[in-house]
Amino acid sequence: MIKYIAFGLNREAVPLAVANYGDNPNKVTEFADGYTYLKEMGFSSNSAADALLMNDNDTNKAIQHLLNNPSY
């Protein structure tokens, strides 16, 4: 995990990404970048993580999911 944080990825996102994707640099980076973007948009940590995981780290699909499901 430390290597991903050393690359500058979000400290909050990295443990979640590694827990779900193991030591897969592409998936961890995709998740962390998407997570950071969704958090910057104002979505909660749980909502951002859930939406990304449900949509295979596709940030655009995650945004659509969150906008279409306001309970998140």
C-alpha positions, 0 to 999 in steps of 0.5 A, spaced: 500 500 500 505 504 501 508 504 494 501 507 491 501 512 496 508 514 495 506 515 487 501 520 490 494 516 490 489 518 495 491 515 502 483 514 503 482 510 497 488 506 496 486 501 502 479 500 499 482 499 492 488 494 495 482 490 499 478 490 492 483 489 487 489 486 490 496 488 488 494 490 481 497 497 479 492 499 474 486 497 478 488 501 484 490 507 480 483 507 476 479 506 483 484 511 487 483 517 481 476 516 480 475 516 488 478 522 489 474 525 483 467 523 486 469 526 493 471 532 490 464 533 486 461 532 493 459 525 494 461 521 500 466 516 501 462 510 501 458 512 495 464 514 491 467 507 493 460 503 492 459 506 485 466 505 482 466 498 485 459 497 481 461 500 475 468 497 474 472 503 476 468 507 470 468 514 473 462 516 468 458 510 469 459 511 477 457 519 476 451 517 472 449 511 478 450 516 483 446 522 480 440 517 478 440 514 485 440 520 490 439 515 496 447 515 495 
